[in-house]
Amino acid sequence: MATRKVTEESIEEPVEERTEESTEESSGGDGYVEIKMGGGWYMTISLAHSDRFEKEYVELAKERGGMKKSRFNLNPSHVRMLGEALIKFADDNKL
């Protein structure tokens, strides 16, 4: 299994910057990131708004063929904490 070290430069890239491999369209430009995974799967991170609760949230979803197979809604106040925890986890496990 190949591993890649996450650097500070790759973390601080603007949200609207996308890889050439991405084929899905952005929903409004800002507030959307797509990560290409193997086998045609994409992990998407988008900023969404709930009409029912009148709040914003961050949606993490696993997509294939334009259809969301699984998703997780996250309070925006916890996004930075999740990112830092993922970086710490990767560093601790030499990923």
Protein Blocks (a to p, Z undefined) as FASTA:
>chain_A
ZZddddfklmmpcfklccfklmbdcehhioiacdddehhiacdddddddfklopacdddd
ddeehiafbdcdddfklmmmmmmmmmmmmmmnoZZ
